[in-house]
């Protein structure tokens, strides 16, 4: 019991990271959905980024847009898999980079999965202007950025 308490005490910050990512991204998504500011694209950062509301009914880059039930099921399954890995990692000593990466993955995955289940689409709101057409067409959200950061941390910490 003492070991379990110590494990919880030393790892609660990772659960906090995941929760903070979820809450922050959902707060921004709710603002984007409720505000008419996002009805038309708004250049920011000297035109290097654009804010606009976009409803992604598929997965990354709208893949599976016509098979939304499958995308939702895969999203739930992958989020549960990350949750299990996250919980297993919390039972191990050390490897803060892996735990941080899984926390970022989990927070982002929970947010996007929650959108898919509750709204039937994911709210995206940022695109970059790089001059590279394939990059410029991508619209993403904070959860997507956290998933990318999390994946990089997991790969580095594994």
For each residue, the residues with C-beta under 8 A, 3 or more apart:
1: 4 5
2: 5 6
3: 6 7
4: 1 7 8
5: 1 2 8 9
6: 2 3 9 10
7: 3 4 10 11 90 91
8: 4 5 11 12
9: 5 6 12
10: 6 7
11: 7 8 14 15 90 99
12: 8 9 15 16
13: 16 17
14: 11 17 18 86 90 99 100 102 103
15: 11 12 18 19 90 103
16: 12 13 19 20
17: 13 14 20 21 100 103 104 107
18: 14 15 21 22 86 103 104 106 107 110
19: 15 16 22 23 107
20: 16 17 23 24 107
21: 17 18 24 25 103 104 107 108 110 111 142 143 146
22: 18 19 25 26 107 110 111 114 143
23: 19 20 26 27
24: 20 21 27 28 142
25: 21 22 28 29 107 108 111 141 142 143 146
26: 22 23 29 30 111 114
27: 23 24 30 31
28: 24 25 31 32 125 141 142
29: 25 26 32 33 111 115 123 125 141
30: 26 27 33 34
31: 27 28 34 35
32: 28 29 35 38 53 123 125
33: 29 30 53 123
34: 30 31
35: 31 32 38
36: 39
37: 42 51
38: 32 35 42 51 52 53 125
39: 36 53
40: 52
41: 50 51 52
42: 37 38 50 51 52
43: 46 47 49 50 129
44: 47 48 49 50 51
45: 48 49
46: 43
47: 43 44 50 129
48: 44 45 128 129 130
49: 43 44 45 126 127 128 129
50: 41 42 43 44 47 126 127 128 129
51: 37 38 41 42 44 125 126
52: 38 40 41 42 125 127 139
53: 32 33 38 39 123 125
54: 123 124 125 139
55: 119 121 122 123 124
56: 59 62 121 122 123 124 139
57: 62 65 68 120 121
58: 61 62 63 64 65 66 67 68 71
59: 56 62 63 64 71 74 75
60: 63 144
61: 58 138
62: 56 57 58 59 65
63: 58 59 60 71
64: 58 59 67 68 70 71 74
65: 57 58 62 68 71
66: 58
67: 58 64 70 71
68: 57 58 64 65 71 72 116 120
69: 72 73
70: 64 67 73 74
71: 58 59 63 64 65 67 68 74 75 116
72: 68 69 75 76 113 116 117
73: 69 70 76 77
74: 59 64 70 71 77 78
75: 59 71 72 78 79 109 112 113 116
76: 72 73 79 80 113 117
77: 73 74 80 81
78: 74 75 81 82 109
79: 75 76 82 83 106 109 110 113
80: 76 77 83 84
81: 77 78 84 85
82: 78 79 85 86 102 105 106 109
83: 79 80 86 87 106
84: 80 81 87 88
85: 81 82 88 89 102
86: 14 18 82 83 89 90 99 102 103 105 106
87: 83 84 90 91
88: 84 85 91 92
89: 85 86 92 95 98 99 102
90: 7 11 14 15 86 87 99
91: 7 87 88
92: 88 89 95
93:
94:
95: 89 92 98 99 157
96: 99 100 157
97: 100 101 153 156 157
98: 89 95 101 102 153 154 157 158
99: 11 14 86 89 90 95 96 102 103 157
100: 14 17 96 97 103 104 150 153 157
101: 97 98 104 105 149 150 151 152 153 154 155 156 157
102: 14 82 85 86 89 98 99 105 106 150 154
103: 14 15 17 18 21 86 99 100 106 107 150
104: 17 18 21 100 101 107 108 146 147 149 150 153
105: 82 86 101 102 108 109 146 147 150 151 154
106: 18 79 82 83 86 102 103 109 110 150
107: 17 18 19 20 21 22 25 103 104 110 111 143 146 150
108: 21 25 104 105 111 112 142 143 144 145 146 147 150
109: 75 78 79 82 105 106 112 113 143 147
110: 18 21 22 79 106 107 113 114
111: 21 22 25 26 29 107 108 114 115 141 142 143
112: 75 108 109 115 116 122 141 143 144 147
113: 72 75 76 79 109 110 116 117
114: 22 26 110 111 117 118
115: 29 111 112 118 119 121 122 123
116: 68 71 72 75 112 113 119 120 121 122
117: 72 76 113 114
118: 114 115
119: 55 115 116 122 123
120: 57 68 116
121: 55 56 57 115 116
122: 55 56 112 115 116 119 141 143
123: 29 32 33 53 54 55 56 115 119 141
124: 54 55 56 139 140 141 144
125: 28 29 32 38 51 52 53 54 139 141
126: 49 50 51 139 140 141
127: 49 50 52 136 137 138 139 140
128: 48 49 50 135 136 138
129: 43 47 48 49 50 136
130: 48 135 136
131: 136
132: 135 136
133: 136 137
134: 137 138
135: 128 130 132 138
136: 127 128 129 130 131 132 133
137: 127 133 134
138: 61 127 128 134 135
139: 52 54 56 124 125 126 127
140: 124 126 127 144 145
141: 25 28 29 111 112 122 123 124 125 126 144 145
142: 21 24 25 28 108 111 145 146
143: 21 22 25 107 108 109 111 112 122 146 147
144: 60 108 112 124 140 141 147 148
145: 108 140 141 142 148 149
146: 21 25 104 105 107 108 142 143 149 150
147: 104 105 108 109 112 143 144 150 151
148: 144 145 151 152
149: 101 104 145 146 152 153
150: 100 101 102 103 104 105 106 107 108 146 147 153 154
151: 101 105 147 148 154 155
152: 101 148 149 155 156
153: 97 98 100 101 104 149 150 156 157
154: 98 101 102 105 150 151 157 158
155: 101 151 152 158
156: 97 101 152 153
157: 95 96 97 98 99 100 101 153 154
158: 98 154 155
